[in-house]
């Protein structure tokens, strides 16, 4: 009865005291860490893993474009990888996206997502899978892909070409 209520009240007051003493960045990190999908251990950034073997950051997003996990690229910096994740989250989840950085930083993209047709959203999904800051993956010499294909990328103003020797951004 009363003892349980008193204990619950004490716990709530303690939690409120701890939250008040957190910086906004610490509070956001604490919230992200409790949510499903947070990449635990290798990076403090959502959707980002650090690969010691390559000294690079890798971005992935779950439940994107109909797949369980989607590889978004390898980046030289963690912030670049986090922004790639954020853009994919905005395209996938709109204003409900949980991002590493404040959602208002993606207001132009969010506006386009909100008015996009299903076909336009599919194109946007493909654009965020090969972001401009990504480091091209090297393919083995046994890669047996066909002719190179070009894909226009509205977000980068360039072209992405996949060839036998790897991916080229121009």
N, C-alpha and C positions, 0 to 999 in steps of 0.2 A: 503494500500500500504506500504509505507516506515515505518510508525509507527508500523505496524504488524511485519514487518521483523526485525526492531530494537528490539522490545519486544522479539521475538523468539530468536534473537542473544543473548540478555541479559540472557534469561532463560537458553540457552545452555551453556553460560560461567559460570553461577552460578552452574549448574549441574556438569560441568567438574571440577570446584573448589572443590565441595563437594566430588566427586569421588576420586580425587587426595589425599584428606585428610583422606580417609578411609584406614584402614589396610586391607591386603588381606582377612583376616577372616571376617571382617565387610562387605567388598564388596561382598564376596561370600554369606554371610547371606542375604544381601539386595537383591541379585539376586534370591536366593532361595525363599525368602518371596513373590516375585512378580510372581513366577511360580505357575501353577495349581498343586494341590496335596500337597502343603506344609501344614504340620500339625500345625495349628495356635493355640497359646494359652498355651498348656500344655508342650511344649518342643520347644527349638530352633532347634532341629534336624529334618530333613526331614523323614517322615514316623514313627516318634516316639511320643508316648503319655505317660505322667506320670500318674500313677493311685495312688492317695493318699490313697485309701482304702487298697491297698496291699503294698504300698511303693515300687512299681516296675515299670519298663518301659516296654511298649508293643510296638512291631513293627508290622506294617501292610504295605502292598503295594497294590496300585490300579492297575487294568487291568493287572493281572498276572495269568498265567496258565489258561486263559479263564474265569476267574472270575472277578467280579466287585472289590472286595477287598479280599485280602488273609492275614490271620493271620500268622505272622512269629514267634511268641513266646513272652514270658514274660521274662524280664531280670532284674538282680539286678542293672545294671548300664546303663545309657543312651548311652554311647559310644558303648557298646556291642550291644544294640538294633539298633543303627544307622548302625553299620557294617553289621548286619543281613539284614537290608533294602538295604544297598549298594550292597551286594552280590546278592540279589534277583533282583535288578535293572540291574546289569551287565548281569545276566543270561537272563533276559527278553529283555533288550534293547541294549545289546552289547556296542559298543563304543559311542552310543548316550545316555547312561545312565547319569542321573543327580544324583550325589552322594553327601553324606555328607563330605567325605574325598576325596583327590585327586585320580583321576581314576588310575594313575600309581601304586597306592598301590594294585590294583587288577589286575595287568598285567598278572599274571599266569592264573587266572580265565578267563580273557578276551581272552587270547590266546586259551584256551580250548573251549570257547563259539564260537569263530570265525570259528573253524574247525569242530565243532560238527554236527552230523547228526540230523534230527528232533527227532529221537528216543533218542539219547543221550541228547538232550536239555530237553526232557520231564523228563528224569532221573535226570538231574541237577536241574530242577525246584522242583522236589520232595525233593531233598537233602537240598535245601535252606529253605524249609518250616519247617523243624525240625532241626534248627541249634544246634551245640554242646553247646553253652553257655546258651541256653534257660532253664528256670526253668520249670520243669514238671508241667502241669496243673493237678489239683486234679479233679477226677470225682466223682460224687455222688455215693453212694452205690447202687443206682437203675440202674447203668449203665448195659445195657444188651448186651454188645458186645460179639462177639464169642471168639474163642481161640486167644491167643496172636500171633502176627505175628512179624517177625524180618525183618528189612529192612537195608541192608548194607549202610553205609554212607561213601563214599570215602573221603569226605572232613574232616571227623573227625577221620577216622580210626577205628570207633567203630560201634556198632549196636544200633538201636533204636527199642525198644520193646513196643508195646501198650498192656496193660493188663487191667483187670477189676479195678485194683487199681491205674492206671495212666500210664504215659509214663516213661520208664526207659531208661537211656542212659548208655551204657557200652562200 
